[in-house]
Every structure is written in structure tokens, then in C-alpha cells.
Amino acid sequence: MSGGIYSTYEIRVRAVRAVIEEQLPVTVAAQAYGTDRSTVHRWISRYEAAEGEEGLLRRPVPGRPRKLEGLDREMLWKMVLSPASAYGYETDFWTTLRLRQVIESEFGVVLSRPTIWRRLREAGLT
């Protein structure tokens, strides 16, 4: 859809059906469903290649691989639930800076503060 708006599966199916079954011109269908005509052409190609509506399902898009795959949920829980003093700090209070330092020393990888926060949230920790 125009402006980077998410198109739902139903919109893709309706637009393709409008062109294929109802013989609506692609430009008219694109306008009616708020997208570009090249997008409707792409949907039609995917529909025809898959020989049906399965081609209109969203496909997973690979993103950038994680910097540190070895740090999973269990390891993060174990690290955070153990006292920070076990890693050489005077107090047992964890901060993102401390976690960053421990991860760097144990894994040799520097993670950003937002990445530390995201990993904590993914692990169910705050």
C-alpha cells in the first residue's frame, strides 16, 4: 500500500481476484486498494507462480544475524540472577553497562546498550 502501509492478506487476495476474476484493470485495482500498480503486478505473479492464494501469504524476511548467537535466554537469566559481585563488582546491582562489560569479557563481543535492553526484554527480564 502507498506510504509503506502494511497490506493484509485479504487486501492482496481481493486485489488479485479483482484483476483476474472480475477483469478489472490493474491500475483501477491498485487505486481501489490503495497500492501501486507494480505491487499488484507482483501479487499477481506470486499468485500465478503458486497456482493459488498461497502465493499471497507473507514470506519471512531474513534480517541481519545476531552479533552474539551464543547468548541465549538461559545464559542471560543465569548471568543476571547471579550476583554481580560474582563477576568482580562491589555491589550485586546489575546495570546495562555492567552486563555489557561482562558479555564483552566472556564472549569477546561488544553489544550496544539498546541490544542489551532488547535481549533482556526478550528473555523476560527488565
C-alpha positions, 0 to 999 in steps of 0.5 A: 500500500502507498506510504509503506502501509502494511497490506493484509492478506485479504487486501492482496487476495481481493486485489488479485481476484479483482484483476483476474476474476472480475477483469478489472484493470490493474491500475483501477485495482491498485487505486481501489486498494490503495497500492501501486500498480507494480505491487499488484503486478507482483501479487499477481505473479506470486499468485500465478507462480503458486497456482493459488492464494498461497502465493499471497501469504507473507514470506519471512524476511531474513534480517541481519544475524545476531552479533552474539548467537551464543547468548541465549535466554538461559545464559542471560537469566543465569548471568543476571540472577547471579550476583554481580559481585560474582563477576568482580563488582562491589555491589550485586546491582546489575546495570546495562553497562555492567552486563555489557562489560561482562558479555564483552569479557566472556564472549569477546563481543561488544553489544550496544546498550539498546541490544542489551535492553532488547535481549533482556526484554526478550528473555523476560527480564527488565 
